[in-house]
Amino acid sequence: MKLAIPVVTVLLLQGCSTIQDSVESLFLPIGEDNDCSLNSNPICIPIGGQTMQTKGDNFEMLDIKIGKNFKVSDFTCRCGCGEVMYTPRLVTMLDRIQDNFQRDVVVTSGFRCDKRNQEVGGVDGSLHTTGQAIDFVVRGVSPAKVAQYLHDFDGGVGLYERHVHIDNGLKKRWDGKYASSQG
């Protein structure tokens, strides 16, 4: 007989890429193989939905630590919808950046739902809408210096006036023509 544990536990321990909204899908059998890849697939956590408790007993889902320096709340959509999606590979890169510069890294825009992406002028198909892009600043370090540090990063790196963008797309570099003040 196989035991079942909540998907959230599997998600956080094994890096599963999605959680469906139906109650019957909240449990996965222990020991069954799944195709989760800790670094390549975005992790989706439905915060605030009716299928999962996010607070209680001195516990709040948004306080869960991701990587060495970040929390789930750092990657939650800023529109208030409560959706979260992030890619562990990018979180690891942010941790490396913070270790290198010995300065706080602040996520200014992680996951964006479609509504939020439109509000901030994001492009259609933005990797932010799939949890595969992050805009951030390193306190006290110029974006140009951070972008220079990322010269070997094998994804996209965008240099903007006030922030840096990294993503899991093709390796490319660009200078942005604007710096969004919204996350």
N, CA, C and O atoms as a DFTB+ gen file, in Angstrom:
732 C
 N C O
     1  1       0.844      -1.191       0.000
     2  2       0.000       0.000       0.000
     3  2       0.879       1.241       0.000
     4  3       1.780       1.378       0.828
     5  1       0.614       2.126      -0.919
     6  2       1.379       3.359      -1.001
     7  2       0.677       4.442      -0.215
     8  3      -0.548       4.558      -0.240
     9  1       1.473       5.232       0.483
    10  2       0.940       6.373       1.218
    11  2       0.833       7.559       0.279
    12  3       1.523       7.625      -0.739
    13  1      -0.026       8.483       0.623
    14  2      -0.142       9.712      -0.162
    15  2       0.214      10.885       0.719
    16  3      -0.136      10.928       1.898
    17  1       0.913      11.832       0.134
    18  2       1.255      13.061       0.847
    19  2       0.772      14.228       0.002
    20  3       0.612      14.089      -1.211
    21  1       0.538      15.373       0.622
    22  2       0.085      16.519      -0.161
    23  2       1.107      16.880      -1.235
    24  3       2.312      16.788      -1.002
    25  1       0.638      17.286      -2.394
    26  2       1.502      17.699      -3.482
    27  2       2.448      18.804      -3.044
    28  3       3.587      18.862      -3.507
    29  1       1.991      19.682      -2.158
    30  2       2.830      20.785      -1.717
    31  2       4.128      20.247      -1.137
    32  3       5.200      20.792      -1.400
    33  1       4.039      19.168      -0.342
    34  2       5.244      18.583       0.225
    35  2       6.129      18.031      -0.883
    36  3       7.337      18.267      -0.883
    37  1       5.553      17.309      -1.813
    38  2       6.318      16.785      -2.939
    39  2       6.917      17.926      -3.730
    40  3       8.076      17.866      -4.141
    41  1       6.127      18.967      -3.943
    42  2       6.570      20.129      -4.693
    43  2       7.805      20.751      -4.061
    44  3       8.782      21.039      -4.752
    45  1       7.763      20.954      -2.783
    46  2       8.867      21.631      -2.120
    47  2      10.083      20.742      -1.978
    48  3      11.209      21.240      -1.986
    49  1       9.890      19.429      -1.849
    50  2      11.014      18.521      -1.687
    51  2      11.616      18.092      -3.012
    52  3      12.833      17.939      -3.117
    53  1      10.776      17.892      -4.036
    54  2      11.270      17.339      -5.279
    55  2      11.252      18.321      -6.432
    56  3      11.769      18.001      -7.502
    57  1      10.688      19.486      -6.266
    58  2      10.700      20.479      -7.324
    59  2       9.709      20.217      -8.435
    60  3       9.966      20.586      -9.581
    61  1       8.583      19.590      -8.133
    62  2       7.584      19.328      -9.167
    63  2       7.142      20.627      -9.812
    64  3       7.163      21.685      -9.184
    65  1       6.749      20.538     -11.051
    66  2       6.526      21.752     -11.816
    67  2       5.124      22.329     -11.728
    68  3       4.954      23.523     -11.978
    69  1       4.121      21.552     -11.389
    70  2       2.785      22.122     -11.371
    71  2       1.938      21.527     -10.264
    72  3       2.223      20.447      -9.747
    73  1       0.891      22.256      -9.912
    74  2      -0.146      21.771      -9.018
    75  2      -1.453      22.100      -9.696
    76  3      -1.675      23.249     -10.078
    77  1      -2.315      21.134      -9.855
    78  2      -3.610      21.412     -10.448
    79  2      -4.551      21.882      -9.363
    80  3      -4.346      21.593      -8.184
    81  1      -5.593      22.614      -9.763
    82  2      -6.490      23.223      -8.800
    83  2      -7.512      22.276      -8.198
    84  3      -8.112      22.611      -7.177
    85  1      -7.733      21.120      -8.778
    86  2      -8.768      20.238      -8.243
    87  2      -8.300      19.528      -6.986
    88  3      -7.130      19.163      -6.873
    89  1      -9.201      19.332      -6.051
    90  2      -8.880      18.733      -4.761
    91  2      -8.310      17.334      -4.929
    92  3      -7.370      16.964      -4.227
    93  1      -8.868      16.545      -5.857
    94  2      -8.385      15.179      -6.018
    95  2      -6.942      15.122      -6.506
    96  3      -6.295      14.086      -6.353
    97  1      -6.419      16.194      -7.086
    98  2      -5.045      16.182      -7.557
    99  2      -4.058      16.672      -6.507
   100  3      -2.870      16.803      -6.800
   101  1      -4.521      16.946      -5.295
   102  2      -3.618      17.448      -4.268
   103  2      -2.771      16.361      -3.628
   104  3      -1.960      16.660      -2.753
   105  1      -2.934      15.111      -4.036
   106  2      -2.158      14.038      -3.453
   107  2      -1.466      13.222      -4.541
   108  3      -2.066      12.884      -5.561
   109  1      -0.198      12.916      -4.305
   110  2       0.562      12.051      -5.186
   111  2       1.082      10.886      -4.363
   112  3       1.444      11.072      -3.201
   113  1       1.128       9.695      -4.931
   114  2       1.673       8.559      -4.191
   115  2       3.164       8.730      -3.940
   116  3       3.902       9.201      -4.806
   117  1       3.597       8.342      -2.742
   118  2       5.016       8.360      -2.420
   119  2       5.686       7.240      -3.189
   120  3       5.133       6.148      -3.319
   121  1       6.867       7.507      -3.694
   122  2       7.644       6.470      -4.323
   123  2       7.407       6.322      -5.813
   124  3       8.192       5.644      -6.476
   125  1       6.377       6.914      -6.368
   126  2       6.190       6.831      -7.809
   127  2       7.110       7.827      -8.481
   128  3       7.296       8.950      -8.014
   129  1       7.680       7.387      -9.586
   130  2       8.551       8.287     -10.335
   131  2       7.729       9.397     -10.961
   132  3       6.604       9.179     -11.411
   133  1       8.299      10.576     -10.984
   134  2       7.697      11.652     -11.745
   135  2       8.807      12.325     -12.531
   136  3       9.987      12.093     -12.267
   137  1       8.440      13.150     -13.486
   138  2       9.430      13.764     -14.362
   139  2       9.826      15.152     -13.898
   140  3      10.152      16.009     -14.719
   141  1       9.803      15.385     -12.608
   142  2      10.156      16.707     -12.100
   143  2      11.643      16.944     -12.253
   144  3      12.450      16.053     -11.989
   145  1      11.999      18.116     -12.668
   146  2      13.391      18.499     -12.780
   147  2      13.572      19.740     -11.923
   148  3      12.976      20.783     -12.196
   149  1      14.384      19.630     -10.902
   150  2      14.520      20.697      -9.926
   151  2      14.942      22.020     -10.547
   152  3      14.544      23.075     -10.054
   153  1      15.717      21.996     -11.590
   154  2      16.248      23.246     -12.117
   155  2      15.598      23.754     -13.385
   156  3      15.673      24.953     -13.653
   157  1      14.970      22.916     -14.174
   158  2      14.521      23.374     -15.477
   159  2      13.049      23.770     -15.535
   160  3      12.688      24.636     -16.332
   161  1      12.204      23.176     -14.733
   162  2      10.776      23.471     -14.807
   163  2      10.362      24.492     -13.764
   164  3      10.788      24.416     -12.612
   165  1       9.525      25.456     -14.166
   166  2       9.014      26.401     -13.167
   167  2       8.176      25.668     -12.124
   168  3       7.495      24.690     -12.433
   169  1       8.233      26.146     -10.909
   170  2       7.430      25.601      -9.827
   171  2       6.248      26.531      -9.628
   172  3       6.415      27.742      -9.486
   173  1       5.064      25.963      -9.620
   174  2       3.841      26.743      -9.485
   175  2       3.204      26.428      -8.142
   176  3       2.956      25.262      -7.834
   177  1       2.939      27.444      -7.345
   178  2       2.315      27.262      -6.043
   179  2       1.067      28.129      -5.997
   180  3       1.179      29.355      -6.004
   181  1      -0.128      27.527      -5.950
   182  2      -1.342      28.353      -5.888
   183  2      -1.544      28.899      -4.483
   184  3      -1.964      28.166      -3.587
   185  1      -1.256      30.150      -4.288
   186  2      -1.405      30.786      -2.990
   187  2      -2.787      31.434      -2.922
   188  3      -3.204      32.112      -3.861
   189  1      -3.478      31.232      -1.840
   190  2      -4.749      31.902      -1.644
   191  2      -5.936      31.179      -2.247
   192  3      -7.073      31.624      -2.084
   193  1      -5.702      30.080      -2.936
   194  2      -6.805      29.319      -3.498
   195  2      -7.538      28.533      -2.418
   196  3      -7.050      28.424      -1.294
   197  1      -8.683      27.995      -2.743
   198  2      -9.472      27.257      -1.773
   199  2      -8.946      25.844      -1.549
   200  3      -9.396      25.154      -0.634
   201  1      -8.008      25.413      -2.365
   202  2      -7.541      24.040      -2.256
   203  2      -6.358      23.875      -1.307
   204  3      -5.922      22.749      -1.068
   205  1      -5.832      24.960      -0.764
   206  2      -4.648      24.840       0.065
   207  2      -4.654      25.892       1.171
   208  3      -4.947      27.062       0.923
   209  1      -4.338      25.481       2.357
   210  2      -4.241      26.423       3.472
   211  2      -2.871      27.080       3.420
   212  3      -1.853      26.392       3.350
   213  1      -2.840      28.404       3.454
   214  2      -1.566      29.109       3.377
   215  2      -1.130      29.681       4.716
   216  3       0.014      30.115       4.855
   217  1      -2.010      29.691       5.698
   218  2      -1.662      30.229       7.008
   219  2      -2.212      29.316       8.087
   220  3      -3.148      28.550       7.854
   221  1      -1.630      29.403       9.252
   222  2      -2.136      28.672      10.408
   223  2      -1.010      28.019      11.181
   224  3       0.026      27.673      10.615
   225  1      -1.217      27.853      12.481
   226  2      -0.230      27.210      13.346
   227  2       1.167      27.810      13.161
   228  3       2.146      27.081      12.998
   229  1       1.250      29.133      13.187
   230  2       2.523      29.846      13.049
   231  2       3.234      29.563      11.736
   232  3       4.460      29.634      11.660
   233  1       2.474      29.245      10.716
   234  2       3.037      28.901       9.420
   235  2       2.374      29.747       8.351
   236  3       1.151      29.886       8.332
   237  1       3.160      30.302       7.477
   238  2       2.616      31.023       6.340
   239  2       3.417      30.621       5.110
   240  3       4.641      30.742       5.082
   241  1       2.712      30.145       4.102
   242  2       3.345      29.639       2.895
   243  2       4.327      30.641       2.298
   244  3       5.384      30.246       1.806
   245  1       3.997      31.922       2.334
   246  2       4.845      32.937       1.726
   247  2       6.182      33.091       2.430
   248  3       7.104      33.689       1.876
   249  1       6.306      32.555       3.657
   250  2       7.550      32.651       4.408
   251  2       8.516      31.506       4.122
   252  3       9.637      31.510       4.631
   253  1       8.107      30.531       3.322
   254  2       8.966      29.386       3.047
   255  2      10.206      29.854       2.297
   256  3      10.117      30.586       1.311
   257  1      11.353      29.420       2.779
   258  2      12.620      29.821       2.197
   259  2      12.880      29.048       0.903
   260  3      12.658      27.840       0.819
   261  1      13.354      29.783      -0.094
   262  2      13.737      29.202      -1.382
   263  2      15.194      29.570      -1.597
   264  3      15.558      30.743      -1.513
   265  1      16.015      28.597      -1.869
   266  2      17.437      28.876      -2.006
   267  2      17.997      29.315      -0.665
   268  3      17.437      28.995       0.383
   269  1      19.098      30.045      -0.697
   270  2      19.731      30.498       0.540
   271  2      19.169      31.813       1.051
   272  3      19.183      32.069       2.255
   273  1      18.675      32.646       0.148
   274  2      18.384      34.028       0.520
   275  2      16.984      34.526       0.218
   276  3      16.698      35.699       0.459
   277  1      16.108      33.693      -0.295
   278  2      14.817      34.188      -0.771
   279  2      13.656      33.417      -0.169
   280  3      13.829      32.339       0.399
   281  1      12.466      33.994      -0.304
   282  2      11.226      33.373       0.175
   283  2      10.232      33.307      -0.976
   284  3      10.373      34.010      -1.976
   285  1       9.232      32.458      -0.822
   286  2       8.180      32.340      -1.826
   287  2       7.607      33.715      -2.157
   288  3       7.308      33.999      -3.318
   289  1       7.452      34.568      -1.149
   290  2       6.850      35.889      -1.378
   291  2       7.651      36.750      -2.360
   292  3       7.088      37.647      -2.988
   293  1       8.950      36.492      -2.503
   294  2       9.763      37.264      -3.438
   295  2       9.350      37.037      -4.889
   296  3       9.626      37.870      -5.752
   297  1       8.691      35.912      -5.158
   298  2       8.350      35.551      -6.532
   299  2       6.854      35.562      -6.798
   300  3       6.411      35.160      -7.874
   301  1       6.065      36.024      -5.818
   302  2       4.618      36.094      -5.955
   303  2       4.235      37.277      -6.833
   304  3       4.834      38.348      -6.737
   305  1       3.237      37.082      -7.686
   306  2       2.759      38.157      -8.555
   307  2       2.368      39.360      -7.702
   308  3       1.717      39.211      -6.668
   309  1       2.765      40.543      -8.139
   310  2       2.551      41.768      -7.382
   311  2       1.153      42.358      -7.530
   312  3       0.846      43.369      -6.897
   313  1       0.293      41.747      -8.357
   314  2      -1.043      42.329      -8.558
   315  2      -1.998      41.980      -7.423
   316  3      -3.072      42.571      -7.315
   317  1      -1.624      41.040      -6.590
   318  2      -2.493      40.624      -5.501
   319  2      -3.259      39.343      -5.780
   320  3      -4.021      38.883      -4.930
   321  1      -3.068      38.753      -6.966
   322  2      -3.786      37.520      -7.306
   323  2      -3.287      36.339      -6.471
   324  3      -3.998      35.345      -6.318
   325  1      -2.069      36.441      -5.929
   326  2      -1.527      35.399      -5.081
   327  2      -0.848      34.265      -5.817
   328  3      -0.423      33.300      -5.182
   329  1      -0.731      34.344      -7.124
   330  2      -0.079      33.268      -7.870
   331  2       1.434      33.378      -7.749
   332  3       2.005      34.467      -7.691
   333  1       2.062      32.199      -7.713
   334  2       3.516      32.132      -7.589
   335  2       4.035      31.125      -8.596
   336  3       3.482      30.035      -8.741
   337  1       5.094      31.493      -9.286
   338  2       5.793      30.550     -10.135
   339  2       7.241      31.018     -10.204
   340  3       7.508      32.205     -10.392
   341  1       8.172      30.083     -10.054
   342  2       9.585      30.440     -10.137
   343  2      10.374      29.230     -10.609
   344  3       9.897      28.097     -10.555
   345  1      11.584      29.489     -11.069
   346  2      12.462      28.433     -11.532
   347  2      13.653      28.352     -10.583
   348  3      14.368      29.341     -10.416
   349  1      13.882      27.206      -9.962
   350  2      15.004      27.066      -9.037
   351  2      16.356      27.460      -9.636
   352  3      17.220      27.961      -8.918
   353  1      16.547      27.244     -10.916
   354  2      17.810      27.621     -11.566
   355  2      18.062      29.119     -11.431
   356  3      19.190      29.537     -11.169
   357  1      17.024      29.925     -11.607
   358  2      17.199      31.371     -11.487
   359  2      17.394      31.793     -10.039
   360  3      18.141      32.731      -9.759
   361  1      16.729      31.107      -9.121
   362  2      16.925      31.397      -7.693
   363  2      18.377      31.102      -7.315
   364  3      19.002      31.875      -6.589
   365  1      18.907      29.991      -7.805
   366  2      20.307      29.646      -7.547
   367  2      21.231      30.722      -8.094
   368  3      22.219      31.077      -7.452
   369  1      20.920      31.241      -9.267
   370  2      21.747      32.308      -9.845
   371  2      21.680      33.561      -8.979
   372  3      22.701      34.215      -8.769
   373  1      20.495      33.909      -8.471
   374  2      20.383      35.068      -7.578
   375  2      21.205      34.862      -6.309
   376  3      21.842      35.796      -5.821
   377  1      21.192      33.640      -5.774
   378  2      22.013      33.340      -4.602
   379  2      23.505      33.548      -4.913
   380  3      24.241      34.101      -4.096
   381  1      23.937      33.109      -6.081
   382  2      25.345      33.284      -6.482
   383  2      25.698      34.755      -6.614
   384  3      26.777      35.186      -6.208
   385  1      24.779      35.518      -7.186
   386  2      25.011      36.956      -7.340
   387  2      25.156      37.604      -5.970
   388  3      26.059      38.414      -5.758
   389  1      24.274      37.252      -5.040
   390  2      24.351      37.822      -3.693
   391  2      25.653      37.414      -3.010
   392  3      26.281      38.235      -2.342
   393  1      26.064      36.160      -3.170
   394  2      27.334      35.712      -2.587
   395  2      28.516      36.468      -3.192
   396  3      29.436      36.865      -2.477
   397  1      28.487      36.662      -4.500
   398  2      29.592      37.342      -5.175
   399  2      29.746      38.789      -4.724
   400  3      30.851      39.230      -4.408
   401  1      28.643      39.524      -4.693
   402  2      28.722      40.947      -4.367
   403  2      28.614      41.232      -2.871
   404  3      28.865      42.352      -2.428
   405  1      28.240      40.212      -2.094
   406  2      28.057      40.393      -0.653
   407  2      27.114      41.553      -0.353
   408  3      27.328      42.328       0.580
   409  1      26.073      41.652      -1.161
   410  2      25.045      42.680      -1.021
   411  2      23.694      42.022      -1.227
   412  3      23.599      40.998      -1.903
   413  1      22.644      42.601      -0.648
   414  2      21.299      42.064      -0.817
   415  2      20.846      42.167      -2.267
   416  3      21.049      43.182      -2.932
   417  1      20.229      41.092      -2.735
   418  2      19.575      41.075      -4.038
   419  2      18.087      41.213      -3.779
   420  3      17.523      40.474      -2.972
   421  1      17.451      42.150      -4.454
   422  2      16.027      42.402      -4.271
   423  2      15.307      42.107      -5.586
   424  3      15.598      42.716      -6.615
   425  1      14.365      41.166      -5.538
   426  2      13.563      40.837      -6.710
   427  2      12.532      41.946      -6.898
   428  3      11.707      42.189      -6.016
   429  1      12.579      42.614      -8.044
   430  2      11.608      43.674      -8.323
   431  2      10.434      43.151      -9.130
   432  3       9.344      43.720      -9.081
   433  1      10.645      42.074      -9.872
   434  2       9.561      41.454     -10.633
   435  2       9.936      40.004     -10.925
   436  3      10.871      39.717     -11.672
   437  1       9.180      39.110     -10.316
   438  2       9.370      37.688     -10.589
   439  2       8.247      37.228     -11.494
   440  3       8.138      37.674     -12.636
   441  1       7.403      36.328     -10.980
   442  2       6.263      35.858     -11.760
   443  2       5.265      36.990     -11.953
   444  3       5.039      37.793     -11.047
   445  1       4.668      37.049     -13.146
   446  2       3.584      37.985     -13.435
   447  2       2.436      37.210     -14.074
   448  3       2.635      36.486     -15.050
   449  1       1.241      37.364     -13.521
   450  2       0.078      36.813     -14.207
   451  2      -0.124      37.643     -15.473
   452  3       0.481      38.704     -15.621
   453  1      -0.960      37.172     -16.374
   454  2      -1.175      37.896     -17.639
   455  2      -1.664      39.322     -17.408
   456  3      -1.251      40.250     -18.103
   457  1      -2.552      39.487     -16.420
   458  2      -3.087      40.823     -16.123
   459  2      -1.962      41.764     -15.690
   460  3      -1.871      42.892     -16.174
   461  1      -1.111      41.299     -14.782
   462  2      -0.012      42.127     -14.285
   463  2       0.988      42.425     -15.398
   464  3       1.513      43.535     -15.491
   465  1       1.245      41.434     -16.232
   466  2       2.183      41.633     -17.323
   467  2       1.709      42.755     -18.250
   468  3       2.516      43.559     -18.718
   469  1       0.402      42.807     -18.514
   470  2      -0.152      43.893     -19.329
   471  2      -0.035      45.231     -18.611
   472  3       0.300      46.243     -19.226
   473  1      -0.313      45.236     -17.300
   474  2      -0.259      46.477     -16.519
   475  2       1.120      47.126     -16.568
   476  3       1.223      48.352     -16.604
   477  1       2.171      46.326     -16.570
   478  2       3.526      46.882     -16.532
   479  2       4.134      47.031     -17.925
   480  3       5.302      47.392     -18.063
   481  1       3.335      46.750     -18.953
   482  2       3.834      46.903     -20.318
   483  2       4.713      45.762     -20.783
   484  3       5.506      45.927     -21.710
   485  1       4.582      44.599     -20.146
   486  2       5.358      43.433     -20.564
   487  2       4.910      42.932     -21.928
   488  3       3.757      43.115     -22.319
   489  1       5.822      42.303     -22.644
   490  2       5.515      41.797     -23.975
   491  2       4.669      40.530     -23.881
   492  3       4.734      39.801     -22.891
   493  1       3.877      40.278     -24.919
   494  2       3.133      39.024     -24.995
   495  2       4.131      37.878     -25.009
   496  3       5.161      37.954     -25.679
   497  1       3.830      36.826     -24.277
   498  2       4.727      35.676     -24.211
   499  2       5.930      35.889     -23.306
   500  3       6.887      35.117     -23.360
   501  1       5.896      36.921     -22.476
   502  2       6.996      37.200     -21.561
   503  2       7.317      35.970     -20.715
   504  3       6.412      35.281     -20.245
   505  1       8.587      35.702     -20.528
   506  2       8.994      34.581     -19.674
   507  2       8.620      34.817     -18.219
   508  3       8.617      33.875     -17.426
   509  1       8.306      36.052     -17.853
   510  2       7.809      36.323     -16.497
   511  2       6.494      35.578     -16.249
   512  3       6.222      35.162     -15.123
   513  1       5.680      35.410     -17.292
   514  2       4.362      34.783     -17.128
   515  2       4.443      33.275     -16.978
   516  3       3.431      32.623     -16.720
   517  1       5.631      32.715     -17.135
   518  2       5.823      31.277     -16.928
   519  2       6.833      30.999     -15.820
   520  3       7.298      29.868     -15.679
   521  1       7.175      32.016     -15.036
   522  2       8.101      31.834     -13.922
   523  2       9.543      31.635     -14.358
   524  3      10.358      31.136     -13.582
   525  1       9.869      32.014     -15.582
   526  2      11.207      31.772     -16.100
   527  2      12.009      33.048     -16.330
   528  3      12.978      33.053     -17.089
   529  1      11.592      34.142     -15.662
   530  2      12.334      35.402     -15.769
   531  2      12.223      36.157     -14.452
   532  3      11.218      36.071     -13.748
   533  1      13.279      36.897     -14.139
   534  2      13.325      37.674     -12.898
   535  2      14.016      39.002     -13.180
   536  3      15.067      39.042     -13.820
   537  1      13.418      40.089     -12.696
   538  2      14.071      41.394     -12.676
   539  2      14.511      41.635     -11.242
   540  3      13.788      41.302     -10.303
   541  1      15.689      42.211     -11.071
   542  2      16.216      42.391      -9.721
   543  2      17.240      43.509      -9.673
   544  3      17.742      43.964     -10.702
   545  1      17.537      43.941      -8.460
   546  2      18.615      44.894      -8.209
   547  2      19.521      44.301      -7.143
   548  3      19.099      43.495      -6.313
   549  1      20.767      44.720      -7.190
   550  2      21.717      44.392      -6.130
   551  2      21.996      45.703      -5.431
   552  3      22.543      46.630      -6.028
   553  1      21.621      45.782      -4.165
   554  2      21.766      47.052      -3.428
   555  2      23.216      47.530      -3.434
   556  3      24.135      46.809      -3.045
   557  1      23.386      48.768      -3.889
   558  2      24.706      49.387      -3.884
   559  2      25.617      48.972      -5.026
   560  3      26.796      49.325      -5.030
   561  1      25.098      48.231      -5.993
   562  2      25.905      47.794      -7.137
   563  2      25.176      48.214      -8.415
   564  3      23.966      48.021      -8.538
   565  1      25.908      48.779      -9.351
   566  2      25.273      49.235     -10.592
   567  2      24.789      48.042     -11.408
   568  3      25.427      46.990     -11.420
   569  1      23.657      48.209     -12.092
   570  2      23.182      47.140     -12.979
   571  2      24.226      46.732     -14.016
   572  3      24.310      45.558     -14.377
   573  1      25.024      47.690     -14.502
   574  2      26.055      47.368     -15.493
   575  2      27.087      46.401     -14.929
   576  3      27.525      45.481     -15.619
   577  1      27.470      46.608     -13.685
   578  2      28.451      45.716     -13.049
   579  2      27.861      44.321     -12.845
   580  3      28.559      43.320     -13.008
   581  1      26.582      44.257     -12.490
   582  2      25.914      42.960     -12.306
   583  2      25.822      42.243     -13.656
   584  3      26.096      41.046     -13.739
   585  1      25.438      42.963     -14.708
   586  2      25.342      42.359     -16.038
   587  2      26.700      41.859     -16.504
   588  3      26.788      40.817     -17.152
   589  1      27.755      42.589     -16.182
   590  2      29.106      42.150     -16.542
   591  2      29.444      40.836     -15.834
   592  3      30.045      39.944     -16.434
   593  1      29.066      40.717     -14.574
   594  2      29.284      39.481     -13.819
   595  2      28.568      38.298     -14.483
   596  3      29.041      37.164     -14.412
   597  1      27.441      38.565     -15.121
   598  2      26.624      37.513     -15.731
   599  2      27.047      37.171     -17.161
   600  3      26.287      36.522     -17.880
   601  1      28.226      37.588     -17.586
   602  2      28.639      37.368     -18.977
   603  2      28.652      35.890     -19.374
   604  3      28.464      35.591     -20.553
   605  1      28.864      34.964     -18.455
   606  2      28.878      33.534     -18.777
   607  2      27.529      32.849     -18.572
   608  3      27.391      31.665     -18.881
   609  1      26.536      33.565     -18.059
   610  2      25.221      32.975     -17.817
   611  2      24.627      32.528     -19.152
   612  3      24.652      33.277     -20.128
   613  1      24.092      31.303     -19.194
   614  2      23.648      30.752     -20.475
   615  2      22.183      31.044     -20.810
   616  3      21.615      30.384     -21.680
   617  1      21.573      31.998     -20.152
   618  2      20.221      32.442     -20.487
   619  2      20.261      33.888     -20.933
   620  3      21.319      34.417     -21.274
   621  1      19.097      34.524     -20.930
   622  2      19.020      35.919     -21.325
   623  2      19.405      36.852     -20.190
   624  3      19.085      36.599     -19.028
   625  1      20.092      37.929     -20.535
   626  2      20.464      38.964     -19.562
   627  2      20.158      40.311     -20.182
   628  3      20.734      40.686     -21.203
   629  1      19.245      41.036     -19.554
   630  2      18.902      42.377     -20.017
   631  2      19.396      43.411     -19.024
   632  3      19.151      43.297     -17.823
   633  1      20.081      44.402     -19.517
   634  2      20.599      45.486     -18.689
   635  2      19.689      46.692     -18.861
   636  3      19.524      47.205     -19.969
   637  1      19.103      47.138     -17.767
   638  2      18.238      48.316     -17.766
   639  2      18.852      49.376     -16.875
   640  3      19.799      49.108     -16.136
   641  1      18.315      50.569     -16.945
   642  2      18.866      51.686     -16.174
   643  2      18.918      51.407     -14.678
   644  3      19.895      51.740     -14.007
   645  1      17.841      50.782     -14.155
   646  2      17.764      50.578     -12.700
   647  2      17.700      49.127     -12.272
   648  3      17.668      48.857     -11.072
   649  1      17.680      48.181     -13.196
   650  2      17.625      46.779     -12.793
   651  2      18.238      45.877     -13.869
   652  3      18.560      46.321     -14.971
   653  1      18.387      44.604     -13.513
   654  2      18.878      43.583     -14.428
   655  2      17.778      42.544     -14.578
   656  3      17.054      42.256     -13.625
   657  1      17.656      41.987     -15.766
   658  2      16.691      40.932     -16.068
   659  2      17.489      39.673     -16.414
   660  3      18.434      39.736     -17.202
   661  1      17.115      38.530     -15.830
   662  2      17.668      37.244     -16.258
   663  2      16.512      36.319     -16.573
   664  3      15.437      36.417     -15.983
   665  1      16.752      35.406     -17.526
   666  2      15.697      34.457     -17.866
   667  2      16.291      33.144     -18.363
   668  3      17.494      33.036     -18.601
   669  1      15.422      32.154     -18.512
   670  2      15.815      30.827     -18.979
   671  2      15.718      30.697     -20.490
   672  3      15.757      29.582     -21.010
   673  1      15.594      31.792     -21.199
   674  2      15.524      31.748     -22.652
   675  2      16.900      31.509     -23.258
   676  3      17.838      31.098     -22.576
   677  1      16.992      31.775     -24.542
   678  2      18.254      31.628     -25.253
   679  2      19.308      32.567     -24.684
   680  3      18.987      33.615     -24.125
   681  1      20.572      32.176     -24.834
   682  2      21.642      33.056     -24.382
   683  2      21.685      34.276     -25.291
   684  3      22.028      34.181     -26.469
   685  1      21.333      35.412     -24.726
   686  2      21.386      36.671     -25.456
   687  2      21.560      37.804     -24.462
   688  3      21.260      37.663     -23.276
   689  1      22.040      38.913     -24.956
   690  2      22.269      40.087     -24.123
   691  2      21.627      41.289     -24.797
   692  3      21.632      41.398     -26.023
   693  1      21.073      42.195     -23.990
   694  2      20.487      43.412     -24.550
   695  2      20.501      44.516     -23.511
   696  3      20.536      44.272     -22.305
   697  1      20.474      45.732     -24.016
   698  2      20.326      46.917     -23.177
   699  2      18.896      47.389     -23.335
   700  3      18.422      47.615     -24.448
   701  1      18.213      47.536     -22.211
   702  2      16.829      47.988     -22.252
   703  2      16.752      49.476     -22.443
   704  3      17.665      50.212     -22.069
   705  1      15.662      49.918     -23.024
   706  2      15.466      51.327     -23.266
   707  2      14.663      51.994     -22.170
   708  3      14.473      53.210     -22.186
   709  1      14.191      51.209     -21.220
   710  2      13.419      51.770     -20.123
   711  2      13.697      50.949     -18.884
   712  3      14.236      49.846     -18.969
   713  1      13.336      51.479     -17.745
   714  2      13.437      50.727     -16.505
   715  2      12.093      50.865     -15.817
   716  3      11.717      51.954     -15.383
   717  1      11.383      49.779     -15.719
   718  2      10.064      49.812     -15.108
   719  2      10.195      50.078     -13.619
   720  3      11.031      49.479     -12.942
   721  1       9.372      50.971     -13.119
   722  2       9.372      51.227     -11.681
   723  2       8.379      50.319     -10.975
   724  3       8.253      50.356      -9.751
   725  1       7.667      49.495     -11.757
   726  2       6.672      48.597     -11.181
   727  2       7.206      47.168     -11.226
   728  3       7.956      46.796     -12.128
   729  1       6.796      46.366     -10.217
   730  2       7.276      44.991     -10.169
   731  2       6.407      44.018     -10.848
   732  3       6.714      42.826     -10.871
